[in-house]
Amino acid sequence: MKYKFCPLCGRKLEERYSWDEGGVPYCPKDDLMFFDTPKPCIMVAVIKDDEILLLKQSYIYKNSKVLLTGYVDNNETAEAAVAREVREESGIEIKNITYLGSDYVKDKEILMITFMADYASGEIKKSEEVEFMGWSKLANALDEMKEDVIGLRVVKKIIERKK
């Protein structure tokens, strides 16, 4: 998303040269440049023995289950967002949060930061924003997630690590 107006004062932005970034929207009143940056989002595969936590949200994919995702808040690390989102959406606690990689989701301007984590404790208490949530066999997860391209890559990485 390119800024056209200053989010602080509302004035129309000018273009200002910024070295290797090229032309960047600039507010001369507030003396600020507004870089086009993606929104950071986390995706986490929660593992419990030979099972993985999958959920269903039809507004994301009609015929697939997905991994748990959520946005990183201001003043929050990606790892803290992982623990918070798992707690908020599932009611369970996790441990051993491990970074797996990142992907850029162009049509949504999202930087998807992917993780795996081990189940630590608690019973699933799904949030209202989730239609279904439960444990699936890790070996079956690829068949249950056919539409989730990034989630499939995450699960494949986990299966490889477990070999």
N, C-alpha and C positions, 0 to 999 in steps of 0.2 A: 504494500500500500504506500503510495507516494503522498506525502503531506502537501496540501495546497494552501492551507491556512494555519497560522500559529495556534497550537492548542492552548497556549497561555493567554495571549492577548487578542486572538481572532483576526489579526491582520493578514493580508495576502502575503505569502512568502515569496522571496526572490531566490534566484539560483545563484549559488556561490561556489567557486572552484575550491575543491579540497583535495589537493595532491592526487594520489592514485584513485580516490573515490570519484573523481570527476565532479560534475555539477550536483550540488546537494541543496535541498530546500533550506533557506536561511531566513531568520527573522532579525532585521536590523535593530528593532526596538529592544528585544530581549537578548540580542547577541547570541543566538543559539542556532545550531545546525540540527536538522531533523533527519537522521539517517534512516533509510528503509531497512528495518530489521525484522526478522521473523519472530513469531511468538514461540517461546520455549515450552515444550510439552514433554511429559514423561510417559513411557510405556513400560510396564513391568510384568514379567512372568513370575508368578509366585509358585514355588515348587514345594510339594509336601510328599516326600518319599518318591513314588513313581507316578504322582499325579500333578496336574497343573490347574490353577484357578482360571476358569473361563467364564465369560459373561455374555449376555445377549442384550443388545441395544439395537432394535430394528431401524432406528433413524440413522445408524452408522452403516450397517450391512443387513439386508433383509434376510439372507439365508446363511449367515455365518455367525459363529461365536467369535469373540475378540478377547484380547488381553486388556487388563485394566490400564486406563490412561487418565491423564489430567494435566492441567496447566501448572507451570511453576509460578508461584506468587512473587511479588516484589519482596526483596530482603529474604529470600529463601533459596537454599541450594537445591540442585536437582535431586540429591539423595534425600533431603528433608521432604521434598514434594512427594517422592516415592512413598515414604513411610506415612505421610499425612493422607495421601489419596487412598492408599490401601486401607488405612484405618477408617476413613470417612465412608468409602464405598462398600467395604466388606465387613468391617467390625473386627478384623483379625489383626494380629501383630506379626511383624516380620523381622528377620535378622539377615546378616550376611548380604547386604545390598551390593551387587556387583555390576559395574558398567559394562555394557556389551557393544555399544556403538551409537551412531546417530544416522538419521535420514532426514532429507528435506521433503516436505509435502507441498509441492508447488501450488496446487490449486487452493490450498488453505493457508499458505504462507506460514507454515509451522515447521520448527526445527524439532523433530521427534528424537528424544534422547532415550535410548533403550537400556533396560536393566533386567536382571534376574534377582530374585531374593528367595530366601528359605522361609517357610512357614515357621513361626515361633509359638504362637498360642492363640486361643480364642475360637469361637464358633462363628460361622458366617451369619451375618445380619445385613443383608443387602440394603443399599440405599434405595430411595424412591425412584431415582433416575435410572435404575437398572431393572430390566424385565426379569432376568434370570441370572443366577450366579451359582456355580458349583464346581466341584472337583471333577476333572476328567482324567483318564489315563493319558499320560504324556505320549504314549505310542499312538493314540487315536487323535491327538490334538490337530495334526495336520489335515485330517479329513474333516474336522469340525470347523476349521477356520479358512476355508477355501478362498473367500473374498478378501481377507486381510493380508495384503502383500507384506507389509512391514512385520506384522505379528508372525507370519509364516517364517520369515527370515530369523526372527528371534528364537522361535521354537526349534528351527533347524540347528542354530548355534548351540542351544542347550542340549539337544540330542547328541550332537557331536562331542560336546564336553563330557557327557555321561558315559560315552563309549570307553 
